[in-house]
Amino acid sequence: MNKLQNIVNNKWFPVFFLMLAVFVSIFQHYRVFSLDIIGYHSWRQTQTQMVIDNFAKHDFNILNPRMDDLHYPDGIYRMEFPLAQWLIAALYKLFGSHLYITRLFFYATTFISAIGMYQLIQALTHTRLTALLTAWFFLFSPVIYYYSVNPLPDNLALCFGIWSLYFWIKHLHQEQVYWLILSAVFLSLSVAVKLPFIVFAAIYLSKLYDRTAVKKIHWKYCFIPFIMMLPTLIWYGWVIPTWSGNGVVKGILDNDKTLLQLLSILQFNLVSSLPELLVNYATFPLFVIGFYMAIKQLSIKSTIHRTFIYVGISLIGYFLYEMHLIDKVHDYYLFPFLPVLFVIVALAVQTILFNKKSNLKYLVLLSFLVCPVTAYLRCNTRWNSESPGFTKEFLTYKHQLQSIIPPTAKVIVCGDGSRSIVLYHLQRKGYSLGDNEITDNNVEQGLKNGATFLITDCNTDTNQVMKRHTYNLLFKKNKVKLFLAK
């Protein structure tokens, strides 16, 4: 152990260790960097990429994120503050529009998140080896493994959130106000990029009330975070009223599921998503040990312990409020849980490594060696061109379809309720209709607004609406058909 400690204490060891992690991760993702957008949650990925493309090609105003679906007025679609999309568009303006730039940006963001986890755990444990191992385990969380190279603003929100936690722990140790300000600034950025990260605001509750003999309220822990959060609050105050039909804000109040369905969702996320996607099967035994140690060592008198208690309560409240939307598919909605989960893993690593009588050191080594493999096995198949997550002909024949449709022509897409996937692959603007939206009125509205083509993967032989509004079949491959529209 002493020899290992001497190696770890070398000032260059963290650099070599983290570079090893990057080398292994890039090796595993190498083929993905050149792939088009396919796989799990293609709808959210193409939506993000559309905004990037429109910033780069049409309007660089960060306040006007645009989609290619013209159901939105002028294509403008304001949800989260589009900082990630805008930054990537700036890179496009410098280096050209290439999807691999998007993938590299989000991968770099994920690596900065891993460095943030290293700094956070070192601030908590004051132990470099524990911090490095936890950063490794974090980087090979299967959900991180998958989304680290995909267009998803949640990556940047998670990165800001982790660094906000780190600066807060630094403030708890040193009581310097600038660490508090930095924490609040990074939290504001995190929430701006993705609203659910508002749960991390609970960290400030741990210092709001002084539990000493003085027993007073420290209002600066409300005032400073509020001031730093003000631009983000103004943004959401502006855009949330436009979110008609969006269930995120209403949460469980807009629930359409039965109690049994909700219990099934809860069970699924506890017994499947947690060990399989969030933590990693190889790392999960450490999480179980760490959770036991956390309960055993919990002290309400500790400000750091209260920090994670309040965040934990906030996370549970968030999950219960959005449970019906998270369902069994929206794993990236669970990103806010990741820092806390790996703090628990870190507690196990710290306890095991520095207990001379422990026989579990080989478990840490085994988890370290196996977790990149299990992450690969769990998520690598999500990038499958033969099963891309949508009708594969839109991917396989995208360039042929683009050559038929003039660049300025508008298209009606029938059968794509995502309003993003098909239009993204066509690189055209138009009106995307889900299966239940294919009506005479909707098609006629699209035609009235200038659409001249109709593309579908629905059965046109039995759909009378499409029969009435199309002629001259221009392209047919399996289910996908492209028509001139009447």
Buried (B, 14 or more C-beta within 10 A) or exposed (E): EEEEEEEBEEEEBBEEBBEEBBEBBBEBBEEBBEBBBBBBBBBBBBBBBBBBBBBBBEBEEBEBBBBBBBBBEEBBBBBBBBBBBBBBBBBBEEEEBEBEBBBBBBBBBBBBBBBBBBBBBBBBBEBBBBBBBBBBBBBBBBBBBBBBBBBBBBBBBBBBBBBBBBBBBBBBBEEEEEBBBBBBBBBBBBBBBBBBBBBBBBBBBBBEEEEEEEEEEEEEBBEBBBEBBEEBBEBBEEBBEEBEEEBBEEBBEEBEBEEEBBEBBBEBBEEEBBBBBBBBBBBBBBBBBBBBBBEEEEEEEBBBBBBBBBBBEBBEEBBBBBBBBBBEEEBBBBBBBBBBBBBBBBBBBBBBBEEEEEEBBEBBEBBBEBBBEBBBEBBBEBBBEEEBBBBBBBBBBBEEBBEBBEEEBBBBBBBBBBBBBBBBBBBBBBBBBBEEBBEEEBBBBBBEEEBBBBBBBBEBEEBEBBEEBBEEEBBEBEBBBBBEBE
